[in-house]
């Protein structure tokens, strides 16, 4: 079902009115006289808009993939526009149909930095003016949360049916331009993972890693991508003789549901380190380990760090890595994610 102009207009003006009245309930105005000046082209384009996927996993983010006039758009609410020249996400201008859709379907809220009296004078009282012919985009857009839009290029490997890899790419570009803490090598691996076209990777975890305010949370979210494959690594030989149409994750789920079996985490990590031994990707991680504990084996030290982050004692014993060391830890996770999800892509 598409967006109706009447319902969308009513929602926009009611949001503004509620904000104004919450500051001073004595303000007087007639919302029935407020309307939006839709041109025929706006009406036509609004009819082409439909939701592909609205994210509902991350509580502090609001983004969606929508159809618009034969294009797939990534719409992000309440964040800053990142200016970059790109062939994956292409800058797209917010117009009246996109603005109306964003408020109506994506619940873009009022810009609370604006004074209620300003909205009252510039929007709600406008209908009393004889010259009033309806509000245009420029009248309204500044009084709502920031809306940014990128076109998802048809030639890109991003999954237009799911917004998380597209949003991860936006966050990546933002970090490349604005962050001095994420190292170029780490972001390069991230970019390769996002653009790999591997839809088996849990990109919601990648988004959480990129948007986290603490390094330990970024580490843990990338670790969770690895953790998701513990069953797969343990069950691979058994799965190969089953001759079943189920995926390895399906088989693992059935085994866990029916007999409550789960792989031992420390043992699974040890198996992963054996599996990646020939890749020679642990040298940086070894250097970090040796700085803090030279006697312990690398896989046991890695598991120990994971426990310090994931369990309650992390509150009392926070890890004290510097930015460079956190980058090494996360870069290792991402390299393992890239390798494992490519290896098992056809089985999960």
Secondary structure, 3 states (H helix, E strand, C coil): CCCCHHHHHHHHHHHHHHHHHHHCCCCCCCHHHCCECCCHHHHHHHHCCEEEEECCCCCCCCEEEEEECCEEEEEEECCCCCCCCCCCEEEECCCHHHHHHHHHCCCCCECCCCCHHHHHHHHHCHHHCCCCCCECHHHHHHHECCEEEEEECCCCCCCCCCHHHHHHHHHHHHHHHHCCCCCHHHHHHHHHHHCCCCCCCCHHHHHHHHHCCCHHHHHHHHHHHHHCCHHHHHHHHHHHCCCCCCCHHHHHHHHHHHHCCCCCHHHHHHHHHHHCHHHCCCHHHHHHHHHHCCCCCHHHHHHHHHHHHHCHHHHCCCCCCCHHHHHHHHHHHHHHHHHHHHHCCCCC
